[in-house]
Amino acid sequence: MSSPAAVLALVLLSTAVGSAAFLWLSPSYGKIRAGYDVLTGSTIALIAWGAAASLSAPIATLTSDLGTNARTLTLIFAAATALASALRLLRIPAIVARLVGIAGFACGAGAFYPLAQIRADRGGAGGVVQGVVELTAGSMLMGAIWLGMLLGHWYLVERRLTNLHMVRIAWLNVAAIAAGAVSVLLSWRNPAPCAGLVDGPEFQQCALTFAPILRIGSMTIVLGFGVLALIALIAGFNVKLAREGGRSIQASTGMFYLAVILAPAVEFAAKVRYF
């Protein structure tokens, strides 16, 4: 499971789960437009499908069913989210799509447990509990930023919306910074890639898999916090711009673009130590 594909799967799954939570459980649900829910739900389903696809090769090396269970739950999550989006597209009552979406979210979040169990079985610090907390914290960071970017784009075509929803997601991003810090801090307890391996075939394979900079002591922690500091600065600007409303929403959307580019770097830096 110590491979780039496994790390990618963790980041994609966290993004999808966090986005689903903020879409289906948000007080803004059903108060923007059905099209927004369809757009956001569709992207979540595609991201979840990508996570399941990325898990295919890494779990093939496992002897237990934990990897298969995680992938199955992720696929159910993707399918349920796609169904919920289709229900919104067909103008089925919003509560029905919401319930289906929440059920899908529960399956996606449920996939955190077998992944954390795999980590714990490999001697991961903090056992299953820390494994679940790391994934949950990462999902809050990635989900809030992804939804903020999509919502900002929706404001560009839906001029009649008040700035209430944008202000809400902007403050959510501020809270997500704290969650991102938790994700990076907890990863500090895990060894860097290739750490502890003696020079030999296994080390050589690991060295070819991960960039040298990721294997230097606490470099991933430095990278994670450095990029997170930039995202925190962006979050502060977003709160100010969202509260101003009007044309400032366009500027806020641009800020979310930057955050969407930077946030995966934080999570990759943290999750490269996960397994």
C-alpha positions as CSV (number, residue, x, y, z in Angstrom):
1,M,0.0,0.0,0.0
2,S,3.0,2.3,0.2
3,S,2.7,3.6,-3.4
4,P,1.8,6.8,-5.1
5,A,-1.5,5.2,-6.3
6,A,-2.5,4.6,-2.7
7,V,-1.6,8.1,-1.7
8,L,-3.7,9.5,-4.6
9,A,-6.6,7.3,-3.6
10,L,-6.5,8.7,-0.1
11,V,-6.5,12.3,-1.3
12,L,-9.3,11.7,-3.8
13,L,-11.4,9.9,-1.3
14,S,-10.9,12.6,1.3
15,T,-11.9,15.2,-1.2
16,A,-15.1,13.4,-2.2
17,V,-16.2,12.6,1.4
18,G,-15.6,16.1,2.6
19,S,-17.4,17.6,-0.4
20,A,-20.3,15.3,0.1
21,A,-20.6,16.2,3.7
22,F,-20.6,19.9,3.0
23,L,-23.1,19.5,0.1
24,W,-25.8,17.2,1.5
25,L,-25.6,18.3,5.2
26,S,-25.2,22.1,4.6
27,P,-28.1,24.5,5.4
28,S,-27.5,25.9,1.9
29,Y,-28.7,22.7,0.3
30,G,-31.7,23.2,-1.9
31,K,-31.5,27.0,-1.5
32,I,-29.2,27.8,-4.4
33,R,-30.3,25.9,-7.5
34,A,-30.9,22.3,-8.4
35,G,-28.3,22.7,-11.1
36,Y,-25.6,23.6,-8.5
37,D,-26.4,20.4,-6.6
38,V,-26.2,18.4,-9.8
39,L,-22.9,19.9,-10.8
40,T,-21.3,19.5,-7.4
41,G,-22.7,16.0,-6.9
42,S,-21.5,14.9,-10.3
43,T,-17.9,16.1,-9.6
44,I,-18.0,14.3,-6.2
45,A,-19.1,11.0,-7.9
46,L,-16.3,11.3,-10.4
47,I,-13.7,12.0,-7.7
48,A,-14.9,9.0,-5.7
49,W,-14.8,6.8,-8.8
50,G,-11.2,8.0,-9.3
51,A,-10.4,7.1,-5.7
52,A,-11.8,3.6,-6.2
53,A,-9.8,3.2,-9.4
54,S,-6.6,4.3,-7.7
55,L,-7.1,1.7,-5.0
56,S,-7.3,-1.2,-7.5
57,A,-3.5,-1.9,-7.8
58,P,-2.5,-1.2,-4.2
59,I,-5.1,-3.5,-2.6
60,A,-4.0,-6.4,-4.8
61,T,-0.9,-6.7,-2.6
62,L,-2.9,-7.2,0.5
63,T,-3.8,-10.6,2.0
64,S,-6.8,-9.4,3.9
65,D,-10.2,-8.2,2.6
66,L,-9.8,-4.7,4.1
67,G,-8.7,-3.1,0.9
68,T,-11.5,-4.7,-1.0
69,N,-14.0,-3.5,1.6
70,A,-12.7,0.0,1.3
71,R,-12.9,0.0,-2.5
72,T,-16.4,-1.5,-2.4
73,L,-17.6,1.2,0.0
74,T,-16.0,3.8,-2.2
75,L,-17.7,2.5,-5.3
76,I,-21.1,2.5,-3.5
77,F,-20.4,6.0,-2.4
78,A,-19.7,7.1,-6.0
79,A,-22.9,5.3,-7.3
80,A,-25.1,6.7,-4.6
81,T,-23.8,10.2,-5.2
82,A,-24.4,9.9,-9.0
83,L,-27.9,8.7,-8.3
84,A,-28.6,11.6,-5.9
85,S,-27.4,14.0,-8.6
86,A,-29.6,12.3,-11.2
87,L,-32.6,12.7,-8.9
88,R,-31.9,16.4,-8.5
89,L,-31.7,16.7,-12.3
90,L,-35.0,14.9,-12.7
91,R,-36.6,17.4,-10.2
92,I,-37.5,14.7,-7.7
93,P,-38.2,16.3,-4.3
94,A,-35.0,17.6,-2.9
95,I,-35.3,15.6,0.3
96,V,-35.1,12.3,-1.6
97,A,-31.9,13.2,-3.3
98,R,-30.5,14.5,0.0
99,L,-31.2,11.2,1.8
100,V,-29.6,9.2,-1.0
101,G,-26.6,11.6,-1.0
102,I,-26.3,11.3,2.8
103,A,-26.4,7.5,2.5
104,G,-23.6,7.6,-0.1
105,F,-21.6,9.9,2.1
106,A,-21.9,7.5,5.0
107,C,-20.5,4.7,2.8
108,G,-17.6,7.0,1.7
109,A,-16.8,7.9,5.3
110,G,-17.2,4.2,6.2
111,A,-14.3,3.4,3.9
112,F,-12.0,5.4,6.2
113,Y,-12.2,2.5,8.8
114,P,-10.8,-0.3,6.7
115,L,-8.1,2.0,5.3
116,A,-7.2,3.0,8.9
117,Q,-7.2,-0.7,9.9
118,I,-4.7,-1.4,7.1
119,R,-2.5,1.3,8.4
120,A,-2.8,0.1,12.0
121,D,-1.9,-3.5,10.9
122,R,1.3,-2.1,9.4
123,G,2.3,-0.5,12.7
124,G,0.9,3.0,12.0
125,A,1.2,5.4,15.0
126,G,-2.0,5.9,17.0
127,G,-3.7,2.8,15.5
128,V,-7.1,2.9,13.9
129,V,-8.2,6.0,15.7
130,Q,-5.5,8.3,14.5
131,G,-5.9,6.8,11.0
132,V,-9.5,7.8,10.9
133,V,-8.8,11.2,12.3
134,E,-6.1,11.9,9.7
135,L,-8.5,11.1,6.9
136,T,-11.4,13.0,8.4
137,A,-9.2,16.1,8.9
138,G,-8.0,15.9,5.4
139,S,-11.5,15.5,4.1
140,M,-12.6,18.7,5.8
141,L,-9.8,20.7,4.2
142,M,-10.2,19.3,0.7
143,G,-14.0,19.3,0.8
144,A,-14.4,22.9,1.9
145,I,-12.0,24.2,-0.7
146,W,-13.5,22.2,-3.6
147,L,-17.1,23.3,-2.7
148,G,-15.9,26.9,-2.4
149,M,-14.5,26.9,-5.9
150,L,-17.6,25.4,-7.4
151,L,-19.9,27.8,-5.5
152,G,-17.9,30.8,-6.6
153,H,-18.3,29.7,-10.2
154,W,-22.0,29.3,-9.7
155,Y,-22.2,32.9,-8.4
156,L,-20.8,34.0,-11.7
157,V,-23.9,32.8,-13.6
158,E,-26.5,33.2,-10.8
159,R,-26.4,36.9,-10.1
160,R,-29.5,37.0,-8.0
161,L,-28.0,35.1,-5.1
162,T,-27.2,36.9,-1.9
163,N,-23.7,36.6,-0.6
164,L,-24.9,34.5,2.4
165,H,-23.8,31.1,0.9
166,M,-20.4,32.5,-0.1
167,V,-19.8,34.0,3.3
168,R,-20.7,30.7,4.9
169,I,-18.3,28.6,2.7
170,A,-15.6,31.3,3.3
171,W,-15.8,30.9,7.1
172,L,-15.9,27.1,6.6
173,N,-12.6,27.4,4.8
174,V,-11.1,29.2,7.8
175,A,-12.2,26.2,10.0
176,A,-10.8,23.8,7.3
177,I,-7.3,25.4,7.8
178,A,-7.3,24.1,11.4
179,A,-8.4,20.7,10.1
180,G,-5.6,20.7,7.6
181,A,-3.1,21.6,10.4
182,V,-4.3,18.6,12.3
183,S,-3.8,16.3,9.3
184,V,-0.2,17.5,8.8
185,L,0.6,17.4,12.5
186,L,-0.6,13.9,13.0
187,S,1.3,12.7,9.9
188,W,4.4,13.8,11.8
189,R,4.0,10.8,14.0
190,N,4.4,8.5,11.0
191,P,7.8,7.7,9.4
192,A,8.9,9.3,6.1
193,P,8.8,7.2,3.0
194,C,11.5,4.5,2.9
195,A,12.5,5.3,6.5
196,G,13.8,2.2,8.3
197,L,14.6,0.3,5.2
198,V,18.1,-1.1,4.8
199,D,19.9,-0.7,1.5
200,G,18.6,-3.5,-0.7
201,P,15.9,-4.4,-3.3
202,E,13.1,-3.1,-1.1
203,F,14.8,0.2,-0.4
204,Q,15.8,0.6,-4.1
205,Q,12.2,0.1,-5.2
206,C,11.0,2.6,-2.6
207,A,13.7,5.1,-3.6
208,L,12.5,4.9,-7.2
209,T,8.9,5.4,-6.2
210,F,9.2,8.5,-4.0
211,A,11.1,11.7,-4.8
212,P,14.3,12.2,-2.7
213,I,12.9,15.4,-1.1
214,L,10.0,13.5,0.4
215,R,12.4,11.1,2.1
216,I,14.4,13.8,3.9
217,G,13.4,13.8,7.6
218,S,10.5,16.1,8.3
219,M,10.6,17.8,4.8
220,T,7.0,16.7,4.1
221,I,5.9,18.4,7.3
222,V,7.7,21.6,6.3
223,L,6.1,21.5,2.9
224,G,2.6,20.8,4.3
225,F,2.7,23.7,6.8
226,G,4.3,26.0,4.3
227,V,1.6,25.5,1.7
228,L,-1.1,25.5,4.4
229,A,0.1,29.0,5.5
230,L,-0.5,30.3,2.0
231,I,-4.0,28.7,2.0
232,A,-4.7,30.4,5.3
233,L,-3.8,33.8,3.8
234,I,-6.2,33.0,0.9
235,A,-8.9,32.1,3.4
236,G,-8.6,35.4,5.1
237,F,-9.0,37.3,1.8
238,N,-12.0,35.1,0.9
239,V,-13.8,36.1,4.1
240,K,-13.3,39.8,3.3
241,L,-14.3,39.4,-0.4
242,A,-17.3,37.2,0.3
243,R,-18.6,39.7,2.9
244,E,-18.3,42.5,0.4
245,G,-20.4,40.6,-2.2
246,G,-21.1,42.0,-5.7
247,R,-18.1,41.9,-8.0
248,S,-15.8,40.9,-5.1
249,I,-17.3,37.4,-5.5
250,Q,-15.4,37.0,-8.7
251,A,-12.1,37.8,-6.9
252,S,-13.0,35.3,-4.2
253,T,-13.6,32.7,-6.9
254,G,-10.1,33.4,-8.2
255,M,-8.7,32.9,-4.7
256,F,-10.5,29.6,-4.5
257,Y,-8.8,28.6,-7.7
258,L,-5.4,29.1,-6.0
259,A,-6.6,27.2,-2.9
260,V,-7.7,24.3,-5.1
261,I,-4.2,24.1,-6.6
262,L,-2.5,24.3,-3.3
263,A,-4.6,22.1,-1.0
264,P,-3.8,18.8,-2.7
265,A,-0.1,19.6,-2.1
266,V,-0.8,19.8,1.7
267,E,-2.7,16.5,1.6
268,F,-0.1,14.7,-0.5
269,A,2.6,15.9,1.9
270,A,0.6,14.5,4.8
271,K,-0.7,11.3,3.3
272,V,2.6,10.2,1.8
273,R,3.4,9.1,5.3
274,Y,0.0,7.4,5.9
275,F,0.9,3.8,5.2
